[in-house]
Amino acid sequence: MAARAGNAGGPTGADAELADAYRLVSDVLAGAVRETLAAPGPDPARFAVRRLTAVDRELPPDATPPGWSLAFLVLADWYDAARTALAGTDDRADRALGWVEQHLGKRYAARARYTVAPLVDPADARETSHYVDALGQDFLATMVWTVAGLVAEFPAEDPDEIWPRTRADAAR
């Protein structure tokens, strides 16, 4: 984002608000990834999603849900960063799903399989939209579980780093 006139420090106004919201959502989702890695289970991701989408419940049914949309944008950025970083690793999605299956269970890995297509090929990203209603609140949670699997299967030098986030942040 380019700085506006009179502000050499960065974005202002609506751009700054969006950047702040993006960062806050990233913080909540990174926390859910860390909690999932520390004590594997579906609930940290589910709790984070409920927290981020609480504002959406007060909107009319035909309105674009800002909490859900921003959380999806953050996770899609993380998927893109992971796919790019692991471009030479053909089994990246399978390994992440294997971690989910081993640590959360077959049921959760089966759900996550519906949202893993963008990790394999960005051209297949639209495919995941078919599963939004079917997975409900678990749609975004599956993406958090998958990111946890990626971080576990492809660890960074710093074991506390959620590297898909770090790479996505650097690309922004």
C-alpha positions in Angstrom: 0.0 0.0 0.0 1.4 3.4 -0.9 1.6 6.2 1.6 -0.6 9.2 1.0 0.7 12.7 0.7 1.6 14.1 4.1 2.2 10.6 5.6 5.6 9.1 5.0 4.9 6.5 7.7 2.4 4.4 5.8 -1.3 4.1 4.9 -3.9 6.4 6.2 -7.7 6.4 6.6 -9.5 3.4 5.2 -6.3 1.8 4.0 -4.9 2.0 7.5 -8.1 0.6 9.0 -8.0 -2.3 6.6 -4.4 -3.0 7.3 -5.1 -2.9 11.1 -8.1 -5.3 10.7 -6.0 -7.6 8.5 -3.3 -7.7 11.1 -5.7 -8.3 14.0 -7.4 -11.2 12.1 -3.9 -12.6 11.3 -3.0 -12.5 15.0 -6.1 -14.4 15.9 -5.6 -17.0 13.2 -1.9 -17.4 14.0 -2.9 -17.9 17.7 -5.3 -20.7 16.6 -2.5 -22.3 14.5 -0.1 -22.2 17.5 -2.8 -23.7 19.8 -3.6 -26.4 17.3 0.1 -27.3 17.2 0.5 -27.2 21.0 -2.6 -29.3 21.8 -3.9 -30.8 18.5 -7.7 -30.6 18.2 -10.4 -28.8 16.2 -11.5 -26.4 18.8 -8.8 -23.6 18.7 -9.6 -23.0 15.0 -13.3 -23.2 15.6 -13.2 -20.8 18.5 -11.1 -18.3 16.4 -13.5 -18.5 13.5 -16.5 -17.9 15.8 -14.7 -14.9 17.4 -13.8 -13.4 14.0 -17.3 -14.0 12.5 -19.3 -12.8 15.4 -19.9 -9.4 13.8 -21.4 -11.2 10.7 -24.4 -12.4 12.6 -25.8 -8.9 13.0 -25.9 -8.3 9.2 -28.8 -8.9 6.8 -28.5 -12.3 5.1 -27.7 -10.8 1.7 -24.8 -8.6 3.1 -21.2 -9.5 2.6 -19.9 -10.9 5.9 -16.8 -8.8 6.8 -15.4 -11.1 9.5 -15.7 -14.2 7.4 -14.4 -12.4 4.3 -11.4 -11.0 5.9 -10.5 -14.3 7.7 -10.8 -16.1 4.3 -8.6 -13.4 2.7 -5.9 -13.9 5.3 -6.0 -17.7 5.1 -6.0 -17.6 1.2 -2.9 -15.3 1.4 -1.2 -17.9 3.7 -2.1 -20.7 1.4 -0.7 -18.7 -1.6 2.5 -18.0 0.4 2.9 -21.7 1.3 2.2 -22.9 -2.2 4.8 -20.5 -3.5 7.4 -21.4 -0.8 6.9 -25.1 -1.4 6.6 -25.0 -5.2 9.2 -27.8 -5.5 7.3 -30.1 -3.1 4.5 -31.9 -4.9 3.2 -33.6 -1.8 2.7 -30.4 0.3 -1.1 -30.8 0.6 -0.9 -34.5 1.2 1.6 -34.0 4.0 -0.5 -31.3 5.6 -3.6 -33.4 5.4 -1.6 -36.4 6.8 -0.7 -34.3 9.8 -4.3 -33.2 10.3 -5.4 -36.9 10.1 -2.7 -38.1 12.5 -3.3 -35.3 15.1 -7.0 -34.3 14.8 -8.5 -37.4 13.2 -9.7 -38.8 9.9 -13.0 -36.9 10.1 -11.2 -33.5 10.2 -8.7 -34.5 7.5 -11.6 -35.4 5.3 -13.2 -32.0 5.8 -9.8 -30.2 5.2 -9.4 -32.1 1.9 -12.3 -30.0 0.5 -10.3 -26.7 1.0 -6.8 -27.8 0.1 -7.0 -27.3 -3.7 -5.4 -23.9 -3.7 -2.3 -25.4 -2.1 -1.9 -27.6 -5.1 -2.9 -25.2 -8.0 -4.3 -21.7 -7.8 -6.4 -22.5 -10.9 -8.4 -24.9 -8.6 -9.0 -22.3 -5.9 -12.6 -21.7 -7.1 -13.4 -25.4 -6.5 -13.3 -24.7 -2.7 -16.2 -22.3 -3.0 -18.5 -25.2 -3.6 -18.0 -26.4 -0.1 -18.6 -23.2 1.9 -22.2 -24.1 2.8 -21.5 -27.8 3.2 -18.7 -27.2 5.7 -20.3 -24.3 7.4 -18.2 -22.9 10.3 -15.7 -25.6 9.7 -14.8 -24.2 6.2 -12.4 -21.6 7.7 -11.4 -24.0 10.5 -10.2 -26.5 7.9 -7.9 -24.0 6.5 -6.4 -23.3 9.9 -5.9 -27.0 10.5 -4.2 -27.3 7.1 -1.9 -24.3 7.9 -1.0 -26.0 11.2 -0.2 -29.2 9.2 2.0 -27.2 6.9 3.9 -25.6 9.8 4.4 -28.9 11.5 5.4 -30.8 8.3 7.7 -28.0 6.9 9.1 -26.3 10.1 10.8 -23.0 10.0 14.1 -22.4 11.8 12.2 -20.6 14.5 9.7 -23.2 15.8 7.3 -20.5 17.0 7.1 -18.9 13.5 3.9 -19.4 11.5 5.9 -19.1 8.3 2.9 -18.9 5.9 1.9 -15.8 7.7 5.4 -14.3 7.7 5.8 -14.9 4.0 2.3 -13.5 3.2 3.0 -10.4 5.3 6.3 -9.9 3.5 4.5 -10.1 0.1 1.9 -7.5 1.2 
